[in-house]
Amino acid sequence: MKKFFLTFMAFFYLAVTSGAGVNLHYCMGELVDWSLTDSQKHACDFCGMEKKKATEKSCCKDVQHQAKVDQAQKANAQIYKFEQVAFIVPQVKPIETYLFPVAQDFLQEARSNAPPLRQQTPIFIKNCTYRI
C-alpha cells in the first residue's frame, strides 16, 4: 500500500510540476471543441470556415490555457548554527590521590580466609563482546 501511494504521489507531483495545456475552440462565442493537444486542422469543424490569425476578423477563436506551478518546491534555506560549549569543567580529585597513590593498598590489612581483593571487570564483558 505504501509503494502504491508513493508511486501515485510521484506521478501526481510530476504532472503538477510539468504542467498541462488545454486548447479551447470558440465558434460564434460558444465553446465548440477542446483538446489537450494543438489541433493541426485549418478549417473549423462547426461552421466550416478557415481558421485565420487572431488579428483578422473571424467568427472562430482559439484560446490556449497553460496550468503550471510557478513556485519552486524547495526546502527552507535557513541554516541553524549551534554554539559549542566554551569550556569543559575538569574532573576534580582530591590531592591525596596524586601524592600517595600506593598508600591505600598498604593500609588494607589482609584478613585470614578473606576473599581476594576486588578485580576490575574485563573490558570485553563491559562492552558485551563475547567473541570466540
Order of alpha helices (4+ residues) and beta strands (2+ residues): alpha-beta-beta-beta-alpha-alpha-alpha
